Amino acid sequence: MKRIPEWIIAHDGTRQPMGFECERCRMRQKLELPVSVDYFVDLSVAFAKEHSRCTAKPLAADEEGKG
């Protein structure tokens, strides 16, 4: 089983658009449902691979404290 780095998260669409986010570089991949489970998994693995070596970047002053 492939391991997704802990800094790659999936948003459920309630606070952020549905999709994936790298918490280190803040890049997002939007995803519109419905999609097959296979496509969802393939997209998450590809996004994780692309961001597996991202390093943490400091938050901008206007992003501090937002959650």
HUCOR-V813500 format. One record per residue. N is the residue number from 0. RES is the residue in one letter. OMEGA is omega in whole degrees, 0 to 359 (999 if undefined). NEAR is the number of other ideal C-beta (glycine too) atoms within 10 Angstrom. Layout:
n:N res:RES omega:OMEGA near:NEAR
n:N res:RES omega:OMEGA near:NEAR
This chain:
n:0 res:M omega:180 near:3
n:1 res:K omega:180 near:8
n:2 res:R omega:177 near:8
n:3 res:I omega:179 near:18
n:4 res:P omega:184 near:15
n:5 res:E omega:180 near:7
n:6 res:W omega:173 near:16
n:7 res:I omega:182 near:21
n:8 res:I omega:176 near:14
n:9 res:A omega:176 near:16
n:10 res:H omega:182 near:16
n:11 res:D omega:177 near:9
n:12 res:G omega:181 near:13
n:13 res:T omega:180 near:6
n:14 res:R omega:178 near:7
n:15 res:Q omega:175 near:13
n:16 res:P omega:178 near:13
n:17 res:M omega:178 near:15
n:18 res:G omega:185 near:18
n:19 res:F omega:177 near:22
n:20 res:E omega:170 near:20
n:21 res:C omega:181 near:19
n:22 res:E omega:179 near:15
n:23 res:R omega:182 near:15
n:24 res:C omega:177 near:14
n:25 res:R omega:177 near:12
n:26 res:M omega:181 near:13
n:27 res:R omega:174 near:15
n:28 res:Q omega:180 near:19
n:29 res:K omega:181 near:12
n:30 res:L omega:177 near:18
n:31 res:E omega:179 near:9
n:32 res:L omega:5 near:7
n:33 res:P omega:172 near:6
n:34 res:V omega:177 near:13
n:35 res:S omega:177 near:8
n:36 res:V omega:179 near:7
n:37 res:D omega:179 near:8
n:38 res:Y omega:179 near:11
n:39 res:F omega:180 near:15
n:40 res:V omega:180 near:13
n:41 res:D omega:180 near:12
n:42 res:L omega:180 near:15
n:43 res:S omega:179 near:18
n:44 res:V omega:179 near:14
n:45 res:A omega:179 near:12
n:46 res:F omega:179 near:21
n:47 res:A omega:179 near:17
n:48 res:K omega:180 near:13
n:49 res:E omega:184 near:15
n:50 res:H omega:184 near:20
n:51 res:S omega:181 near:13
n:52 res:R omega:178 near:8
n:53 res:C omega:176 near:16
n:54 res:T omega:182 near:7
n:55 res:A omega:176 near:9
n:56 res:K omega:180 near:10
n:57 res:P omega:177 near:7
n:58 res:L omega:173 near:11
n:59 res:A omega:183 near:8
n:60 res:A omega:181 near:7
n:61 res:D omega:179 near:7
n:62 res:E omega:182 near:10
n:63 res:E omega:177 near:8
n:64 res:G omega:178 near:7
n:65 res:K omega:180 near:6
n:66 res:G omega:999 near:4
